[in-house]
Amino acid sequence: MEQKFEWVSKSELETVDFASTLAEKLNAGDVLALEGDLGAGKTAFTKGLAKGLGIKRNVNSPTFTIIKEYMGRLPLYHMDVYRVSEEEEDLGFDEYFEGEGVTVVEWAHLIQEQLPEKMLTIQIFRLGDSERRIVLQPSGTRYVELCKEIIS
């Protein structure tokens, strides 16, 4: 049975802090699939991950470059696959998924076939101007335990 964990953020700052707490518990090779409409807060969530990984650089969406790398406690590989077409050849995503850092994939459903079996899917839904519902769907025991740890 698929488990889901939910949390409601009242502000962008709360979203950043939640993601930062999650990031402190991430390991090399962890993959996060980040879903949400435009303006839902995917970039704010990723900024929180960067904060929790000790990354000092400003994080913004890699819309036109597909992948941006940031160095911290672990490298953060921030992907935006919105503009990747299905017929494009293999872009080497698996090298990142199995790499030394944490991979965050925005619009991950667009490369579903290339995603690892075990990962954490994070959906962000707008509830209002600043309120967001964050739904975590873990695939794999490690991610289930991680969700239980951060949503108590």
Phi and psi in degrees as a GROMACS rama.xvg file:
@    title "Ramachandran Plot"
@    xaxis  label "Phi"
@    yaxis  label "Psi"
@TYPE xy
-76.3794  129.965  GLU-2
-98.028  147.314  GLN-3
-131.706  143.495  LYS-4
-124.688  135.26  PHE-5
-124.016  148.6  GLU-6
-148.304  140.48  TRP-7
-108.933  127.621  VAL-8
-100.341  134.354  SER-9
-91.7955  -11.7052  LYS-10
-158.642  166.416  SER-11
-60.6696  -39.1634  GLU-12
-61.3624  -41.7038  LEU-13
-64.1459  -37.4184  GLU-14
-63.5479  -45.6662  THR-15
-60.3924  -45.507  VAL-16
-64.6588  -39.8563  ASP-17
-61.862  -47.1639  PHE-18
-65.0639  -35.6845  ALA-19
-64.025  -42.8891  SER-20
-62.3175  -42.4175  THR-21
-60.2326  -46.8156  LEU-22
-60.0063  -33.2261  ALA-23
-63.1396  -19.3962  GLU-24
-105.183  2.13713  LYS-25
-82.3286  153.61  LEU-26
-121.509  163.683  ASN-27
-55.5704  136.723  ALA-28
90.4931  -5.09894  GLY-29
-71.7697  140.874  ASP-30
-124.755  129.192  VAL-31
-118.768  122.994  LEU-32
-96.2851  118.87  ALA-33
-109.688  119.187  LEU-34
-122.457  147.722  GLU-35
163.8  151.744  GLY-36
-63.8982  167.206  ASP-37
-56.1906  132.109  LEU-38
81.6991  5.51569  GLY-39
-73.4649  -27.5379  ALA-40
123.073  19.5783  GLY-41
-62.8957  -42.7478  LYS-42
-69.036  -39.5419  THR-43
-61.1078  -41.3128  ALA-44
-61.6098  -44.452  PHE-45
-65.8633  -35.2401  THR-46
-61.4677  -38.4034  LYS-47
-65.4317  -40.1433  GLY-48
-60.344  -45.2092  LEU-49
-60.0841  -43.7329  ALA-50
-58.29  -46.3748  LYS-51
-67.7158  -21.3883  GLY-52
-92.6292  3.10749  LEU-53
76.8817  23.3578  GLY-54
-84.8362  128.248  ILE-55
-92.9052  -25.6696  LYS-56
-65.9484  151.768  ARG-57
-69.4861  134.261  ASN-58
-103.996  130.154  VAL-59
-137.596  168.799  ASN-60
-67.7321  133.434  SER-61
-85.3391  37.0269  PRO-62
-46.4928  -43.8152  THR-63
-99.2745  -5.22108  PHE-64
-111.589  -6.66348  THR-65
69.3868  -50.7974  ILE-66
-131.125  131.095  ILE-67
-120.871  142.365  LYS-68
-115.725  137.24  GLU-69
-128.854  141.385  TYR-70
-104.38  131.611  MET-71
-152.394  -148.145  GLY-72
-52.0454  -41.0365  ARG-73
-130.397  151.127  LEU-74
-64.9757  146.141  PRO-75
-112.325  120.94  LEU-76
-102.932  109.059  TYR-77
-104.493  112.66  HIS-78
-111.664  140.864  MET-79
-124.615  105.894  ASP-80
-99.1001  17.1796  VAL-81
-55.9525  -37.4502  TYR-82
-97.403  7.22766  ARG-83
-81.6659  123.072  VAL-84
-86.9255  151.603  SER-85
-59.8509  -34.4561  GLU-86
-81.1965  -4.59458  GLU-87
-63.9963  144.814  GLU-88
-68.3592  170.518  GLU-89
-56.6405  122.679  ASP-90
-93.5269  9.2795  LEU-91
78.3724  25.4595  GLY-92
-56.7957  -37.8351  PHE-93
-61.1383  -27.8471  ASP-94
-65.0316  -34.1899  GLU-95
-75.0717  -44.5221  TYR-96
-60.3117  -30.9613  PHE-97
-104.189  13.8574  GLU-98
-86.0677  -162.827  GLY-99
-88.8891  0.696217  GLU-100
-125.757  -166.83  GLY-101
-104.145  131.498  VAL-102
-109.531  129.096  THR-103
-116.062  124.821  VAL-104
-117.154  110.429  VAL-105
-81.11  140.575  GLU-106
62.9255  37.537  TRP-107
-57.9978  -29.5343  ALA-108
-58.9895  -20.8855  HIS-109
-72.5913  -18.273  LEU-110
-123.533  34.3159  ILE-111
-46.3339  -42.5414  GLN-112
-65.4654  -24.6729  GLU-113
-95.1606  -8.22813  GLN-114
-74.7887  150.592  LEU-115
-69.8729  158.433  PRO-116
-66.5978  -39.2674  GLU-117
-103.914  119.489  LYS-118
-166.654  177.406  MET-119
-117.559  117.658  LEU-120
-93.0614  130.464  THR-121
-122.187  119.358  ILE-122
-109.506  133.962  GLN-123
-117.546  124.577  ILE-124
-117.404  133.185  PHE-125
-73.5455  127.516  ARG-126
-107.592  -17.9675  LEU-127
-174.861  -165.092  GLY-128
-56.5897  -44.8505  ASP-129
-124.078  -7.81361  SER-130
-88.5502  136.382  GLU-131
-134.648  143.315  ARG-132
-102.174  123.726  ARG-133
-109.641  120.521  ILE-134
-112.331  122.338  VAL-135
-103.44  126.602  LEU-136
-121.492  99.8934  GLN-137
-81.5419  140.761  PRO-138
-119.457  106.247  SER-139
113.341  145.116  GLY-140
-56.3723  -42.8099  THR-141
-56.9188  -42.4891  ARG-142
-74.6785  -32.3754  TYR-143
-62.0975  -47.8427  VAL-144
-62.4301  -38.4045  GLU-145
-62.0305  -44.4968  LEU-146
-63.1453  -42.6276  CYS-147
-62.4094  -34.6865  LYS-148
-70.6627  -39.0469  GLU-149
-91.313  -21.7369  ILE-150
-112.535  94.6456  ILE-151
